[in-house]
């Protein structure tokens, strides 16, 4: 059912499309425009004209994604997001703020209220569909984790002797799902699937060398690949810019850490909570000059410090549209020079203690020709 100006009209079977999208806007013209864009791509649209209507209809019609206007009479978008994120039944639904507000303060306020992404007015159809498609994948992954946790608890209760075998299969499946989610989040960026594999294994090798137990090492391996999931919220013209970003663009780019944390927050699964910390802190620096919060030394979570090393080493040794790959020797030299400023000295010590493993991982997970072509051309299917 689609609601416009408080009037109900038949729309069709919600199960016939590829996702159910709730659109909230107090202007009927905007609602109809968004509906037309979504229908053309096979999505089902539920349209409401106020925040109160949105909260009421969600009780009986759980959407996959919510497109939420900010400036509305009565309950504004910030207030609606806070209510939905405080409810256990709706807190996992991705919320996209559709707004003409561009100030960083407004966007931070939206993230604090629970927003997962942004669309700027006037809405571009291509960007709208890309955002919706990506966030439906995020929600599907969240639902997968909830179902997985329930199935696992039942299996442990019934078949303790088969736990190790079952866990091995689930771990493999989950790791593959995480890699694909991470690649979907970075499909506009220069990073490849092999980058995610390399930096995840680099991080795990460093953690193991620092004496962490197998459970923690595996959690870092799983979580590290989601470090840049927040890039799905960064506009294409900034993310794919071949040259240096200006001051305003750089401030927007830095928001990917906050966006990533917002996407991953609230999950019970341990490695997802760890991924949230990593997403938020992998650009913090030992001397406090990093972002988003300027944390220093051991105020930065250890996982963030470890992943920062794995991510930077892979960036240094990988070819990008704006630079050639540095040699291993030059990359090692850069890391040494930045130990104590960018990098935790203890993490750096562990990194150099396992350089044979690091180079073996680098050799095992090479970029394939298709990925390299994608990097050089910046094209996607």
C-alpha positions in Angstrom: 0.0 0.0 0.0 1.2 3.5 -0.8 0.1 6.5 1.3 0.0 9.9 -0.3 -1.7 12.9 1.4 -3.2 10.5 3.9 -5.1 8.5 1.2 -4.5 4.8 0.7 -4.4 3.2 -2.7 -3.5 -0.4 -3.9 0.0 -0.8 -5.0 0.7 -4.5 -5.4 2.3 -7.4 -3.8 5.2 -6.3 -1.6 6.9 -9.6 -2.3 7.0 -9.0 -6.1 9.9 -6.5 -6.0 13.5 -6.8 -4.9 13.1 -4.8 -1.7 10.6 -2.7 0.3 11.5 1.0 0.7 9.7 3.3 3.1 9.8 7.0 1.8 9.0 9.7 4.3 8.5 13.3 3.1 5.9 16.0 3.8 5.7 17.0 0.1 3.6 14.8 -2.1 5.6 15.8 -5.2 8.8 14.5 -3.7 7.0 11.3 -2.7 5.7 10.6 -6.2 9.2 11.4 -7.7 10.9 8.9 -5.3 8.2 6.3 -6.0 8.7 6.6 -9.7 12.5 6.1 -9.4 12.1 3.1 -7.1 9.4 1.4 -9.1 11.4 1.7 -12.3 14.1 -0.5 -10.7 11.7 -3.1 -9.3 11.5 -1.9 -5.7 8.2 -1.6 -3.7 7.6 1.9 -2.3 5.6 2.7 0.8 5.0 6.5 0.9 4.1 8.4 4.1 3.9 12.2 4.6 4.9 12.6 8.2 7.2 11.1 10.9 4.2 9.9 13.0 2.8 8.0 10.0 6.2 6.4 9.4 6.4 5.1 13.0 2.8 3.8 12.9 3.1 2.0 9.6 6.4 0.3 10.5 4.5 -1.6 13.2 2.8 -3.7 10.5 5.1 -3.2 7.5 8.9 -3.6 8.1 10.8 -2.0 5.2 14.3 -2.9 4.0 15.4 0.7 3.8 14.0 4.0 5.0 14.4 7.2 3.0 13.7 9.9 5.5 13.3 13.7 4.9 14.9 15.8 7.6 12.8 19.0 7.6 9.2 18.1 8.4 6.5 19.6 10.5 5.7 17.7 13.8 8.4 15.1 14.1 11.5 16.0 12.1 13.8 13.4 10.6 16.2 13.5 13.5 13.4 12.7 16.0 12.0 9.9 13.8 15.5 8.3 13.5 16.0 8.4 17.2 12.7 6.6 17.9 13.4 3.9 15.3 16.9 3.2 16.4 15.8 3.0 20.1 13.4 0.1 19.1 14.9 -3.3 19.0 12.5 -4.3 16.2 13.5 -1.4 13.9 17.0 -0.4 15.0 18.6 -2.5 12.3 16.7 -0.9 9.4 19.1 1.3 7.4 18.0 5.0 7.4 19.0 7.3 4.6 18.5 11.0 5.4 17.3 12.9 2.4 18.3 16.5 3.0 19.4 19.8 1.7 21.6 20.3 4.8 25.3 20.2 4.0 27.0 21.4 7.2 29.2 18.7 8.9 27.5 19.5 12.2 24.1 18.7 10.7 25.5 15.4 9.4 27.1 14.5 12.6 23.8 15.2 14.4 22.1 12.9 11.9 24.6 10.1 12.6 24.1 10.6 16.3 20.4 10.2 15.8 20.9 6.9 13.9 21.2 7.8 10.2 23.2 5.3 8.2 23.6 7.3 5.0 22.7 10.5 3.1 21.1 11.7 -0.1 21.2 15.3 -1.1 18.3 17.1 -2.6 17.5 17.2 -5.5 17.9 13.4 -5.5 19.8 11.9 -8.4 18.2 8.6 -9.6 21.5 6.8 -10.1 22.8 7.7 -6.7 19.5 6.8 -5.1 19.4 3.3 -6.6 23.1 2.8 -5.7 22.5 3.8 -2.1 19.3 1.6 -1.8 21.0 -1.4 -3.4 24.0 -1.1 -1.0 22.0 -0.7 2.1 19.7 -3.6 1.3 22.8 -5.7 1.2 23.8 -4.3 4.6 20.4 -5.2 6.0 20.5 -8.7 4.4 23.9 -9.3 6.0 22.5 -8.1 9.4 19.5 -10.5 9.1 21.9 -13.3 8.1 23.9 -12.7 11.3 20.7 -12.8 13.5 19.6 -16.0 11.9 23.1 -17.4 12.1 23.3 -16.7 15.9 19.9 -18.4 16.5 20.8 -21.4 14.5 24.2 -21.7 16.2 22.8 -21.6 19.7 20.3 -24.3 18.8 23.0 -26.4 17.2 25.3 -26.1 20.3 22.4 -27.2 22.5 21.5 -30.2 20.4 24.8 -31.4 18.9 27.8 -30.3 20.9 30.0 -33.0 19.4 29.4 -31.5 15.9 30.2 -27.9 16.9 33.7 -27.7 15.5 32.7 -29.0 12.1 29.6 -26.8 11.9 31.5 -23.7 13.1 34.1 -24.3 10.4 31.5 -24.2 7.7 29.8 -21.2 9.1 33.0 -19.3 9.6 34.0 -19.9 5.9 30.5 -18.7 4.8 30.6 -15.7 7.0 34.1 -14.7 5.9 33.0 -14.9 2.3 29.9 -12.8 3.0 32.0 -10.2 4.9 34.4 -10.0 2.0 31.6 -9.5 -0.5 29.9 -6.9 1.7 33.2 -5.1 2.0 33.8 -5.2 -1.7 30.2 -3.9 -2.3 31.0 -1.0 0.0 34.2 -0.2 -1.8 33.1 -0.9 -5.4 33.5 2.8 -6.2 36.9 3.1 -4.6 40.3 2.0 -5.9 40.6 -0.9 -3.5 40.2 -4.5 -4.7 39.0 -7.7 -3.1 42.6 -8.8 -2.8 43.4 -5.6 -0.8 40.8 -6.7 1.7 42.2 -10.2 2.0 45.8 -8.9 2.3 45.3 -6.3 4.9 43.0 -8.6 6.9 45.7 -11.3 7.0 48.5 -8.7 7.7 46.5 -7.6 10.7 45.9 -11.1 11.9 49.6 -11.9 11.6 50.6 -8.8 13.6 48.0 -9.6 16.3 49.3 -13.2 16.7 52.8 -11.9 17.0 51.7 -9.6 19.8 50.5 -12.6 21.8 46.8 -12.4 21.2 44.9 -15.7 21.5 43.4 -17.6 18.5 39.8 -16.2 19.2 41.0 -12.6 19.1 43.2 -13.2 16.1 40.3 -14.7 14.1 38.0 -11.9 15.1 40.5 -9.4 13.8 40.8 -11.4 10.6 37.1 -11.2 10.1 36.5 -7.6 11.2 39.5 -5.9 9.5 37.9 -6.3 6.1 35.1 -4.0 7.1 37.4 -1.1 8.0 36.2 1.1 5.1 32.5 0.0 4.9 31.6 3.6 5.6 32.8 4.7 2.1 29.4 3.7 0.8 28.3 7.1 2.3 30.9 9.2 0.5 29.9 10.9 -2.8 31.4 9.4 -5.9 33.0 12.7 -7.0 35.0 12.8 -3.8 35.8 9.1 -3.5 36.9 8.7 -7.1 38.7 12.0 -7.5 42.1 11.3 -9.1 43.8 14.4 -7.7 44.2 15.9 -4.2 41.0 16.6 -2.3 40.4 20.2 -1.2 39.7 21.1 2.4 35.9 20.7 2.2 36.2 17.4 0.3 38.7 16.1 2.8 36.4 16.8 5.7 33.7 14.9 3.9 36.0 12.0 3.2 37.0 11.7 6.8 33.3 11.0 7.6 33.7 7.5 6.3 35.0 6.4 9.7 31.9 7.7 11.5 29.6 6.3 8.8 31.3 2.9 9.1 30.9 2.9 12.9 27.2 3.9 12.5 26.6 1.0 10.1 28.2 -1.6 12.3 26.9 -0.3 15.7 24.5 -2.2 17.9 25.3 -5.7 16.9 25.8 -8.4 19.5 28.3 -10.5 17.5 31.7 -9.9 18.9 33.6 -9.5 15.7 31.0 -7.0 14.4 31.5 -4.9 17.6 35.2 -5.2 16.9 34.7 -4.1 13.3 32.8 -1.0 14.6 35.9 0.0 16.6 38.2 -0.7 13.7 36.0 1.4 11.3 36.0 4.3 13.7 39.7 4.2 14.7 41.9 2.9 11.9 42.8 6.4 10.8 43.8 7.6 14.3 47.5 8.1 14.8 49.8 7.3 17.7 50.7 11.0 18.1 47.1 12.2 18.1 47.1 13.8 14.6 44.7 11.3 13.1 40.9 11.4 12.8 38.0 11.4 13.5 38.6 12.1 17.2 42.3 12.8 17.4 42.9 9.9 19.8 46.5 9.2 20.8 48.6 6.3 22.0 46.7 3.7 24.0 43.5 5.7 23.9 43.3 4.2 20.4 41.9 0.6 20.6 44.6 -2.0 19.9 42.6 -3.4 17.0 42.5 0.0 15.3 46.3 0.4 15.8 47.0 -3.0 14.3 44.6 -2.5 11.3 46.2 0.9 10.6 49.5 -0.8 10.0 48.1 -3.6 7.8 46.0 -1.1 5.7 48.9 1.4 5.2 51.4 -1.3 4.2 49.1 -2.6 1.6 48.3 0.9 0.3 52.1 1.6 0.0 52.8 -1.6 -1.9 49.8 -1.5 -4.2 49.3 0.3 -7.5 46.7 3.0 -7.5 45.4 5.3 -10.3 47.4 8.2 -8.7 50.6 6.3 -7.9 52.8 3.4 -8.7 53.4 0.6 -6.1 56.3 1.3 -3.8 58.9 -1.4 -3.3 58.9 -3.5 -0.2 62.1 -1.9 1.0 60.7 1.7 0.5 57.5 0.7 2.2 59.3 -0.7 5.2 61.4 2.4 5.4 58.3 4.7 5.4 56.8 2.6 8.2 60.0 2.9 10.2 60.1 6.6 9.7 56.5 7.0 10.9 56.8 4.7 13.9 56.1 6.7 17.0 54.2 9.3 15.1 51.7 7.4 12.9 52.2 3.9 14.3 52.3 2.4 17.7 55.9 1.3 18.4 54.8 -2.1 19.8 52.7 -2.8 16.7 55.6 -1.7 14.5 57.9 -4.1 16.3 55.5 -7.0 15.8 55.1 -6.1 12.1 58.8 -6.2 11.5 59.1 -9.5 13.4 56.8 -11.2 10.9 58.0 -9.6 7.7 58.5 -13.1 6.1 54.8 -13.9 6.8 53.8 -10.4 5.5 55.6 -10.9 2.2 54.2 -14.5 1.9 50.6 -13.1 2.3 51.4 -10.4 -0.2 52.5 -13.0 -2.7 49.5 -15.3 -2.0 46.8 -12.6 -2.5 47.7 -10.8 -5.7 45.3 -8.6 -7.6 44.0 -10.4 -10.7 44.0 -8.7 -14.1 40.4 -7.7 -14.0 40.8 -6.0 -10.7 43.9 -4.2 -11.9 42.0 -3.0 -15.1 39.2 -1.8 -12.8 41.8 0.2 -10.7 43.3 1.8 -13.8 40.1 2.7 -15.6 37.9 3.4 -12.6 35.1 1.6 -14.5 32.4 -0.7 -13.0 29.9 -3.0 -14.7 
